[in-house]
Amino acid sequence: MNLQKFAERIVGWTTVTTVSVTIDDLLWPVVIVWQGPIVGGIIMTFLALFVNLALIWAYDKLKRDVLAFEALHELTEQKHKGFGKWLLAKFIKVGRVPAFIAISFYDPFLSVIYMRKGVGNYKMEKRDWCYFCLAMFIACVGWTFWWQIVITVSKALWSLGSSMFG
């Protein structure tokens, strides 16, 4: 891998991680505490929808493999020279559903890019939109549920601590 590809992937992953942490780990719990799980979840779903659509648009406009998913596509969709690459491709294909669910919870944008068919496919097709909707549902319900549990447990522990020491 040349230095330019390496730098592009570092910038790509840094951007996606920064956006993901900002929304999922900083804004999501604040909005859930502020507005409650229903209204807060709806607000955050719309924000996540806007941000994920912007990321997909930017990724497709760049037409560059800034996330190294095209390398995965090449590995899983082309003929392989060697048993090792063939075996790795089989393991990746067997695990696409669990990988999709896990990546969707992390970031719907990444799950759509991961599930796209073909190498160098930088456009959304009907199949991709279906994956995007499912990934958004998994992520938004998952993050709302997760943060509601964390908030509820935190409040209970705070009350318990206050009653014991206060």
C-alpha positions in Angstrom: 0.0 0.0 0.0 1.4 3.4 -0.9 1.6 6.3 1.4 -1.3 8.3 -0.2 -3.7 5.3 0.2 -2.5 4.9 3.8 -3.1 8.6 4.6 -6.5 8.6 2.9 -7.6 5.6 5.1 -6.3 7.3 8.2 -8.3 10.5 7.4 -11.3 8.4 6.4 -11.4 6.4 9.6 -10.6 9.4 11.8 -13.5 11.4 10.2 -16.0 8.5 10.6 -14.8 7.8 14.2 -15.0 11.5 15.2 -18.5 11.9 13.8 -19.6 8.6 15.4 -18.2 9.3 18.8 -19.6 12.9 18.8 -23.2 11.7 17.9 -23.4 8.3 19.6 -21.4 8.9 22.8 -21.8 12.7 23.4 -25.0 14.0 21.9 -27.2 10.9 22.1 -27.1 10.6 25.9 -27.5 14.4 26.5 -30.6 14.5 24.2 -32.1 11.4 25.8 -31.7 12.9 29.3 -33.0 16.3 28.0 -36.0 15.0 26.0 -36.6 11.5 27.1 -36.2 8.3 25.1 -39.1 8.8 22.7 -38.7 12.4 21.7 -34.9 12.3 22.2 -34.7 9.1 20.1 -36.7 10.8 17.3 -34.5 13.9 17.4 -31.3 11.8 17.3 -32.7 9.6 14.5 -33.2 12.6 12.3 -29.7 14.0 13.1 -28.2 10.5 12.4 -30.1 10.3 9.2 -28.8 13.6 8.0 -25.2 12.9 9.0 -25.2 9.4 7.5 -26.7 10.6 4.2 -24.0 13.3 4.1 -21.3 10.8 4.7 -22.6 8.5 2.0 -22.8 11.4 -0.4 -19.2 12.5 0.4 -17.9 8.9 0.1 -19.6 8.4 -3.3 -18.4 11.8 -4.6 -14.8 11.0 -3.6 -14.8 7.7 -5.4 -11.8 6.7 -3.3 -11.5 3.7 -1.0 -10.9 5.8 2.1 -12.3 3.0 4.4 -10.5 0.0 2.9 -13.9 -1.7 2.2 -13.1 -1.9 -1.5 -10.2 -4.1 -0.6 -12.7 -6.4 1.3 -14.9 -6.4 -1.7 -12.0 -7.5 -3.9 -11.2 -10.2 -1.5 -14.7 -11.6 -1.3 -15.8 -11.2 -4.9 -12.9 -12.2 -7.1 -11.1 -15.4 -7.9 -8.4 -16.1 -5.4 -4.8 -17.2 -6.0 -4.0 -19.3 -2.9 -5.8 -21.2 -0.3 -5.3 -18.5 2.4 -7.1 -15.8 0.6 -9.9 -18.2 -0.5 -10.4 -19.3 3.2 -10.4 -15.7 4.5 -13.0 -14.8 1.8 -15.2 -17.7 2.9 -15.0 -16.6 6.6 -16.0 -13.0 5.6 -18.9 -14.2 3.5 -20.2 -16.5 6.3 -20.1 -13.7 8.8 -21.8 -10.9 6.6 -25.1 -10.9 8.6 -23.5 -10.7 12.1 -21.0 -8.2 10.7 -23.8 -6.1 9.2 -25.7 -6.0 12.5 -22.5 -5.1 14.5 -21.4 -2.5 12.0 -24.9 -1.1 11.9 -24.9 -0.5 15.6 -21.5 1.2 15.3 -22.4 3.3 12.2 -25.1 2.8 9.5 -23.0 4.6 6.9 -20.2 2.0 7.3 -22.7 -0.9 7.2 -24.0 0.2 3.8 -20.5 0.6 2.4 -19.6 -2.8 3.8 -22.7 -4.5 2.2 -22.4 -3.0 -1.2 -21.9 -5.4 -4.1 -19.1 -5.0 -6.5 -15.6 -3.4 -6.4 -15.5 0.3 -7.0 -19.3 0.8 -6.7 -19.7 4.4 -5.6 -23.5 4.8 -6.0 -26.5 3.9 -4.0 -28.8 1.3 -5.5 -32.2 0.0 -4.3 -30.5 -2.8 -2.4 -28.2 -0.3 -0.6 -31.2 1.9 0.4 -32.9 -1.2 2.0 -29.7 -1.9 3.9 -29.4 1.7 4.9 -33.0 1.8 6.3 -32.4 -1.4 8.2 -29.0 -0.2 9.5 -30.6 3.1 10.6 -33.3 1.2 12.5 -30.8 -1.0 14.2 -28.5 1.9 15.2 -31.1 4.4 16.3 -33.2 1.9 18.3 -30.0 0.3 19.7 -28.4 3.6 20.8 -31.7 5.0 22.3 -32.2 1.7 24.2 -28.6 1.5 25.3 -28.4 5.1 26.6 -31.8 4.8 28.3 -30.5 1.7 30.2 -27.2 3.6 31.1 -29.2 6.6 32.3 -31.7 4.6 34.3 -29.0 2.5 36.0 -26.9 5.7 36.7 -29.9 7.4 38.3 -30.6 4.3 40.5 -27.0 4.1 41.6 -26.9 7.9 42.3 -30.1 7.6 44.4 -28.7 4.6 46.3 -25.4 6.4 46.9 -27.2 9.5 48.1 -29.4 7.6 50.5 -26.4 5.7 51.9 -24.0 8.6 52.2 -26.3 11.6 52.2 
